[in-house]
Amino acid sequence: MAINPPVDATQTKAWAALQDHFQSLQDEGIDLRAWFANDPQRTEKLSFEAGDLHFDLSKNLIQSETLSLLAQLGREVKLDERIESMFKGEHINNTEDRAVLHTALRMPEEDRGSLVVDGQDVVGDVRDTLKRIYAFADQVRSGEWTGVSGKRITTVVNIGIGGSDLGPVMAYEALKPYADAGISARYVSNIDPNDLAEKTRDLDPETTLFIIVSKTFTTLETLTNARQARSWLLDHLKAQGAVDGSDAQSAEAIRKHFIAVSTALDKVEDFGIDPTNAFGFWNWVGGRYSVDSAVGTSLAITIGPERFEEFLAGFNAIDRYFRDTPLEENVVALMGLLNVWYVNFFGAHSHAVLPYDQYLHRFPAYLQQLTMESNGKSVRWDGTPVTSMTGEIFWGEPGTNGQHAFYQLIHQGTRLIPADFIAFANTPNPAKDEDQDVHELFLANYFAQTKALAFGKTADEVRAEGTDESIVPARVFTGNRPTTSILGDDLTPRSLGELIALYEHITLTEGTVWGVDSFDQWGVELGKKLAKEITPAISQDDQALAAQDQSTRSLIEFYRAHRH
């Protein structure tokens, strides 16, 4: 199916109107203090609800007119059409000629049969796979599934990389309070032997289950780690007397301690895994959009099928909101359009995501792949060069840790860094410090930081505190640093699903404006190909070494000389 070429956003009437609007704001002077003082309804007008989340956009460098113009830009680049094309399963990933249907991963059972793409009942396929995953998860959680020596599983080790790691580990860390079956999870991704060594160092092989996550079962890092894990398991089981080292007992051990998330059943079986215990997903699921597929099997085991369904329901709630809400009122789309506003009109290069919840400590890392692998492109989906800057560097750390690290740059540096602040009204671990509620003390920082960034501190306010005139300039905060506040009741499986879907659709929105295919990732291929070519040169193949460029050759020679 042919996909229409992208609209050049820079040639639209809305883009020209936004340029004029931006210039008028510069000429008048952006002043959040004055904007709030002059408009008592500013917060109300710029606050939104989506799913179980509350959004306050009022501390952004915008007026109501800005959002209207951004929504008009969305219409002129046919954002609504691209959204609908995605949900319908059209092949909007056109460089790979694939549908983009991560939204189908969280459609409920009652939608079975409602979405047929390329001759397949997509929701039916998803639901059938989920049933198998849930049945297996229940076996492990109940103790019905045991290791080779009959002991119940207490640790799941997920081996994957990229989207096969970042999503599951982020979600597991976020939802640790819901891991209620006495089963913990660990995640191995790096081909560096230190990663696997540290993750398995204190484990009992008799109670450990490995999940190998690789759609094609060919990913270099994942399969290398999988083979090393298999050796670790068999060596330690033999040392403990759980197996005698015979081929038959070794094969049984692999079947009891390894499962796969893959569609390459022949390769799975060759590895020693029973194909019955392989759970697949589809080529219309990009790795960075796959945590709610079989890639999340470790999560289904640790938090259970019921909670995993709540997780999916959170995604689905934001999906339906994003698809059905007009752009002017659609905070999910508006947040994506706001990012365009900052990148293309203010010249922002990065975007901070600052969760005030320690359980979300891996969320910024997860978003780095989601956003930068999606929109880090310099050609549009029709192969033509982009016509504006694209992408931002997404980064962040949990508050309050970040406050004592990099907030200085956000508050007083020369770069404009838009930031999303995320928090929840309740904590699963309430605590008191004498009479002080610690969660309230924590959230006081959340509220204070966005206030300080927005309104700053004038020289006169600094002087009024009795500050020596020589250091007044150093203590002035200019303010007018844009933030979006996102608040929820509790960090639950449902609200986590909502947060992930929010950023998935922010990513699509930006990519549509920039005209890029947000669902391919060709930029990762060259380095992988070269690594395979360089490997022989490292291990004493002089002919392969001679074929390298002078810098690479020099570095390899240094390595050879210094390797013990």
C-alpha positions in Angstrom: 0.0 0.0 0.0 1.5 3.3 -1.1 2.0 5.9 1.7 1.5 9.6 0.8 4.7 11.6 0.9 5.1 13.8 4.0 3.8 17.3 4.0 6.7 19.8 4.4 5.7 21.4 7.7 8.0 24.4 7.0 5.9 25.4 3.9 2.5 25.3 5.7 0.5 28.4 6.6 0.5 27.2 10.2 4.4 27.2 10.3 4.5 30.7 9.0 1.9 31.8 11.5 3.9 30.1 14.3 7.1 32.0 13.2 5.2 35.3 13.4 3.7 34.3 16.7 7.2 33.3 18.0 8.6 36.6 16.9 5.8 38.6 18.5 6.4 36.8 21.8 10.1 37.6 21.6 9.4 41.3 20.8 6.9 41.6 23.7 9.2 39.6 26.0 8.3 36.2 27.4 7.3 36.7 31.0 5.6 33.9 32.8 5.2 36.0 35.9 3.3 38.6 34.0 1.3 36.0 32.0 0.0 34.4 35.2 -0.6 37.7 36.9 -2.7 39.0 33.9 -4.7 35.8 33.5 -6.2 34.2 36.6 -7.6 31.4 34.4 -4.3 30.6 32.8 -3.8 27.3 34.7 -7.3 26.2 34.2 -7.2 26.9 30.5 -3.9 25.0 30.1 -4.7 22.0 32.2 -5.9 18.7 30.9 -7.0 15.2 31.9 -6.2 12.0 30.0 -6.7 8.6 31.4 -5.9 8.7 35.1 -3.3 11.5 34.6 -3.5 15.2 35.1 -1.4 17.6 33.0 -0.5 21.2 33.7 1.0 23.0 30.6 0.6 26.4 32.1 4.4 26.8 32.9 5.3 26.4 29.2 6.3 29.3 27.0 2.9 29.4 25.3 -0.3 31.3 25.2 -3.7 29.8 24.3 -3.1 31.1 20.8 0.2 29.0 20.6 -1.8 25.8 21.2 -4.3 26.8 18.5 -1.6 27.4 16.0 0.2 24.1 16.9 -3.1 22.2 16.5 -3.5 23.9 13.1 0.0 22.7 12.2 -1.0 19.2 13.2 -4.0 19.4 10.8 -1.9 20.8 8.0 0.7 18.0 8.2 -2.2 15.5 8.3 -1.5 14.3 11.8 -5.0 13.0 12.2 -4.8 11.0 9.0 -1.5 9.4 10.1 -2.9 8.5 13.5 -5.8 6.8 11.8 -3.5 5.1 9.3 -1.5 3.7 12.2 -4.5 2.4 14.1 -5.9 0.8 10.9 -2.7 -1.1 10.2 -1.6 0.6 7.0 2.1 0.2 6.3 3.2 3.5 7.6 6.7 2.1 8.3 7.3 2.3 4.6 11.1 1.7 4.5 10.4 -1.8 5.9 6.9 -2.0 4.3 5.3 -2.8 7.6 2.2 -1.9 9.6 2.8 -0.2 12.9 0.4 -1.9 15.4 1.8 -1.7 18.9 -1.7 -0.3 19.7 -3.2 -3.7 18.9 -1.1 -5.3 21.6 -3.4 -3.8 24.2 -6.8 -4.0 22.6 -9.2 -6.0 24.8 -10.6 -9.5 24.1 -13.9 -8.0 23.0 -12.1 -6.4 20.1 -11.2 -9.8 18.7 -12.0 -9.9 15.0 -12.3 -6.1 14.7 -8.9 -5.5 13.1 -7.8 -7.6 10.1 -4.5 -6.6 8.6 -2.7 -8.5 5.8 -5.3 -11.2 6.2 -4.7 -11.7 9.9 -7.0 -11.2 12.8 -4.5 -9.1 14.7 -6.3 -8.8 18.0 -7.1 -12.5 17.9 -3.4 -13.3 17.4 -2.4 -11.1 20.2 -5.0 -12.5 22.6 -4.1 -16.1 21.8 -0.5 -15.4 22.6 -1.4 -13.6 25.8 -3.4 -16.6 26.9 -0.3 -18.8 26.5 1.9 -16.4 28.3 -0.6 -16.1 31.2 -0.9 -19.9 31.5 2.8 -20.2 31.7 3.1 -17.3 34.1 0.5 -18.9 36.4 2.5 -22.2 36.3 5.7 -20.5 37.4 3.9 -18.3 40.0 2.1 -21.2 41.6 5.1 -23.4 41.8 3.7 -26.0 39.3 6.6 -25.2 37.0 9.8 -26.2 38.7 13.5 -26.4 37.8 15.1 -29.7 36.9 15.6 -30.7 40.6 12.0 -30.0 41.5 12.6 -26.6 43.2 10.2 -23.7 42.5 11.5 -20.8 40.4 12.4 -17.7 42.5 14.4 -15.6 40.0 13.7 -14.9 36.3 16.7 -13.6 34.2 15.7 -11.8 31.1 18.3 -11.8 28.4 17.8 -9.3 25.6 19.0 -5.9 24.3 17.4 -2.7 23.2 13.7 -2.9 23.3 14.0 -6.5 24.5 15.6 -5.1 27.7 14.9 -1.4 28.3 11.1 -1.8 28.4 10.9 -4.9 30.6 13.5 -3.7 33.1 11.9 -0.2 33.3 8.5 -1.7 33.9 9.7 -4.3 36.4 11.5 -1.6 38.4 8.5 0.6 38.3 6.1 -2.1 39.4 8.2 -3.8 42.1 5.5 -3.3 44.7 3.2 -5.5 42.7 5.7 -8.4 42.4 3.7 -10.6 44.8 4.7 -14.2 44.1 8.1 -14.3 45.7 9.7 -14.2 42.2 12.3 -11.4 41.4 13.6 -10.5 38.0 17.1 -9.5 36.7 18.0 -8.2 33.2 21.1 -8.9 31.2 21.7 -6.9 28.0 25.3 -5.9 27.6 27.7 -8.3 25.8 30.3 -7.2 28.3 30.9 -10.4 30.3 30.7 -8.4 33.5 26.9 -7.9 33.0 26.0 -11.6 33.0 28.7 -12.4 35.7 27.2 -9.9 38.2 23.6 -10.8 37.5 24.2 -14.5 38.1 26.9 -14.3 40.8 24.6 -15.0 43.8 21.9 -17.0 42.0 20.9 -20.7 42.6 20.7 -22.3 39.2 18.1 -24.8 40.5 15.7 -21.9 41.1 16.6 -19.7 38.1 14.6 -19.4 34.8 16.1 -17.7 31.8 14.0 -15.9 29.2 15.9 -15.4 25.9 14.3 -12.5 24.0 15.2 -12.2 20.3 12.5 -12.2 17.6 14.8 -13.8 15.0 17.0 -15.6 17.6 20.0 -14.2 15.9 20.8 -11.0 17.9 24.6 -11.2 18.5 24.6 -9.8 22.0 21.6 -11.8 23.1 22.6 -15.1 21.7 26.2 -14.7 23.0 24.8 -14.1 26.5 22.3 -16.9 26.1 25.0 -19.4 25.3 27.1 -18.2 28.3 24.0 -18.5 30.5 23.4 -22.0 29.3 27.0 -22.9 30.2 26.7 -21.3 33.6 23.5 -23.2 34.3 24.8 -26.6 33.3 28.2 -26.1 35.1 26.6 -25.0 38.3 23.9 -27.7 38.3 26.5 -30.3 37.8 28.6 -28.9 40.6 25.6 -29.0 42.9 24.8 -32.5 42.0 21.4 -31.6 40.4 22.4 -33.2 37.1 25.1 -35.7 36.3 26.3 -34.0 33.1 24.9 -36.5 30.7 23.4 -35.3 27.5 19.9 -36.4 28.5 19.9 -34.6 31.9 21.6 -31.5 30.4 18.8 -31.3 27.7 16.1 -31.7 30.4 17.8 -28.9 32.4 17.8 -26.5 29.5 14.1 -27.3 28.8 13.2 -26.6 32.5 15.3 -23.4 32.9 15.1 -21.7 29.5 12.2 -20.3 27.6 12.2 -17.9 24.6 10.4 -14.9 23.2 11.0 -15.5 19.5 9.3 -16.5 16.3 12.3 -18.5 15.0 11.1 -21.8 16.4 13.7 -23.9 14.6 16.5 -21.9 16.1 14.9 -22.0 19.5 14.7 -25.7 19.3 18.3 -26.0 18.1 19.3 -24.1 21.3 17.6 -26.7 23.4 14.4 -24.8 24.3 11.1 -26.5 23.9 9.3 -24.6 21.1 6.1 -25.0 23.2 7.7 -22.5 25.6 8.5 -19.9 22.9 6.2 -16.9 22.7 6.2 -14.9 19.5 5.4 -11.4 18.4 5.0 -9.8 15.0 7.0 -7.7 12.5 4.5 -4.9 13.1 5.9 -4.5 16.6 9.1 -2.4 16.8 11.4 -3.4 19.6 11.1 -0.1 21.4 7.3 -0.4 21.2 7.2 -4.0 22.5 7.1 -4.1 26.3 3.4 -4.9 26.2 3.9 -7.9 23.9 5.5 -11.2 24.8 8.7 -9.2 25.4 7.0 -8.4 28.8 6.8 -12.1 29.8 9.1 -11.5 32.7 6.7 -8.8 33.9 3.7 -11.2 33.5 5.5 -13.7 35.7 6.5 -11.3 38.4 3.3 -9.2 38.8 0.9 -11.8 37.4 -1.6 -11.9 34.5 -4.3 -9.8 36.2 -1.9 -6.9 36.8 -0.5 -7.3 33.3 -4.0 -6.9 32.0 -4.3 -3.6 34.0 -1.0 -2.5 32.4 -2.5 -3.1 29.0 -5.7 -1.3 29.9 -3.6 1.8 30.7 -2.0 1.8 27.3 -5.4 1.3 25.7 -7.0 4.2 27.6 -4.4 6.6 26.2 -4.6 5.0 22.7 -8.4 5.7 22.6 -7.9 9.2 23.9 -5.2 10.0 21.4 -7.2 8.6 18.5 -10.6 10.2 19.4 -9.8 13.6 20.9 -9.7 16.7 18.7 -6.2 18.2 18.4 -6.9 21.4 20.3 -8.0 19.4 23.3 -5.7 16.4 22.9 -2.9 16.9 25.5 -1.0 13.8 24.1 -0.7 15.4 20.6 -0.2 18.8 22.1 2.8 17.6 24.1 4.3 16.3 20.9 3.6 19.6 19.1 5.1 21.5 22.1 8.3 19.6 21.6 8.3 20.8 18.0 7.7 24.3 19.2 10.8 24.2 21.4 13.1 22.3 18.9 12.2 24.2 15.8 11.4 27.7 17.0 13.4 28.1 20.3 16.3 25.9 19.1 16.2 23.5 22.0 18.4 20.5 21.6 17.4 18.4 24.6 14.4 17.5 26.7 14.6 16.4 30.3 12.2 13.9 31.9 12.3 14.1 35.6 10.2 11.5 37.5 9.7 12.2 41.2 9.3 8.6 42.0 12.3 6.3 42.6 10.5 3.4 41.0 10.6 5.2 37.7 14.4 5.5 37.8 14.8 3.7 34.5 12.0 5.6 32.7 14.3 8.3 31.2 16.6 5.6 29.8 13.6 3.8 28.3 12.5 7.0 26.7 15.9 7.6 25.2 15.5 4.6 22.9 11.8 5.2 22.2 12.3 8.8 21.2 15.9 9.0 19.8 15.8 5.7 17.8 12.4 6.8 16.4 13.1 10.4 15.4 16.8 10.6 15.1 16.5 10.8 11.3 17.8 13.2 8.6 15.7 11.9 5.7 11.9 11.8 5.5 9.8 8.8 4.9 9.9 9.4 1.1 13.7 9.5 1.1 14.1 13.2 0.8 16.1 15.3 3.2 14.4 16.7 6.2 13.5 20.4 6.0 14.0 21.3 9.7 15.9 20.1 12.8 14.5 16.8 14.1 14.7 14.9 17.3 15.9 15.9 20.8 18.2 14.3 23.3 16.0 12.9 25.9 17.6 12.4 29.3 16.9 12.6 33.0 17.2 11.1 36.5 14.7 10.8 39.4 14.2 13.8 41.7 15.5 14.7 44.1 18.8 13.2 42.9 18.9 15.3 39.8 18.5 18.5 41.8 21.9 17.8 43.4 23.5 17.0 40.0 22.3 18.8 36.8 19.5 21.1 37.7 22.0 23.9 37.9 22.2 23.8 34.1 18.4 23.9 33.7 17.9 26.8 36.1 20.8 29.1 35.2 22.6 27.7 32.1 22.5 29.3 28.7 20.6 26.5 27.1 16.8 26.2 27.0 15.9 22.7 28.3 12.1 21.9 28.4 11.4 19.4 31.1 8.5 17.1 32.1 8.0 16.6 35.8 6.2 13.4 36.8 4.9 12.5 40.2 2.2 10.6 42.1 0.1 11.7 45.0 0.5 8.5 46.9 3.4 6.2 47.7 3.4 2.4 48.5 6.0 3.1 51.2 4.6 5.9 53.5 7.1 7.2 56.0 7.4 9.8 58.8 10.5 11.7 59.9 9.3 12.7 63.4 6.1 14.7 62.5 7.0 15.2 58.8 5.4 13.1 56.1 8.4 12.2 54.0 6.3 11.8 50.8 5.0 15.4 51.2 8.5 16.6 51.8 9.5 14.9 48.6 6.7 16.3 46.6 7.4 19.8 48.0 10.5 19.6 45.9 8.5 18.5 42.8 6.2 21.6 43.2 9.1 23.9 44.1 11.3 23.1 41.1 8.7 23.9 38.5 7.8 27.1 40.3 11.4 28.2 40.5 12.0 27.3 36.9 9.0 29.3 35.8 9.2 32.4 37.9 12.8 32.6 38.9 14.2 35.2 41.3 14.9 38.8 40.4 18.0 40.9 41.4 15.8 43.0 43.7 14.5 39.9 45.4 18.0 38.7 46.0 19.1 42.1 47.3 16.1 42.2 49.7 17.6 39.1 51.4 20.6 41.1 52.3 22.9 39.6 49.7 26.2 41.3 49.1 25.9 43.2 45.8 29.0 41.5 44.3 27.3 38.1 44.3 23.7 39.3 43.4 24.1 38.4 39.7 25.2 34.8 40.6 22.0 34.4 42.7 19.5 35.7 40.1 17.3 33.1 38.4 15.9 34.4 35.1 12.9 32.1 35.2 10.9 31.5 32.0 12.3 27.9 31.9 9.5 25.7 30.5 8.1 22.7 32.3 5.1 20.4 32.0 3.7 18.8 35.2 2.2 15.3 35.0 0.4 14.1 38.2 -1.3 10.8 39.0 -2.9 9.2 42.0 -0.6 6.2 42.3 2.1 4.5 40.2 0.1 1.3 39.2 0.3 -1.1 36.3 -2.5 1.0 34.7 -0.9 4.4 35.2 2.5 3.1 34.0 0.8 1.8 30.8 -0.7 5.3 30.4 2.7 7.0 30.7 4.4 4.7 28.2 1.6 5.2 25.6 1.7 9.0 26.2 5.4 9.1 25.1 4.8 6.6 22.2 2.2 9.0 20.8 4.3 12.1 21.5 7.0 10.4 19.4 4.6 9.7 16.5 3.3 13.3 16.6 6.8 14.8 16.3 7.8 12.4 13.6 4.7 13.3 11.6 5.5 17.0 11.7 9.1 16.3 10.7 8.0 13.8 8.1 10.2 11.0 9.3 9.5 7.3 9.6 9.4 6.9 13.4 9.4 3.1 13.2 12.6 2.1 11.4 16.1 2.2 12.8 18.6 1.8 10.1 21.2 3.9 11.9 22.0 0.9 14.2 22.9 -1.4 11.3 26.3 -0.1 10.1 28.1 -0.4 13.5 26.7 -4.0 13.9 28.0 -4.9 10.4 31.4 -3.4 11.0 31.7 -5.1 14.4 31.4 -8.5 12.7 34.1 -7.5 10.2 36.5 -6.2 12.8 36.2 -9.2 15.2 38.7 -11.3 13.3 41.2 -8.4 13.3 41.2 -8.3 17.0 42.0 -12.0 17.4 45.3 -12.2 15.5 44.0 -12.1 11.9 46.7 -9.8 10.4 45.0 -9.7 7.0 41.7 -8.5 8.6 43.8 -6.0 10.6 45.5 -4.6 7.6 42.1 -3.9 6.0 41.2 -1.5 8.8 41.6 2.3 8.7 44.7 3.6 10.4 43.0 4.8 13.6 41.1 1.5 14.1 44.2 -0.5 13.3 46.2 1.5 15.8 43.6 1.0 18.5 43.5 -2.8 17.9 47.3 -2.9 18.0 47.2 -1.2 21.4 44.6 -3.7 22.6 46.7 -6.7 21.3 49.8 -5.4 23.1 48.0 -4.8 26.4 45.6 -7.8 26.7 46.7 -10.1 29.5 
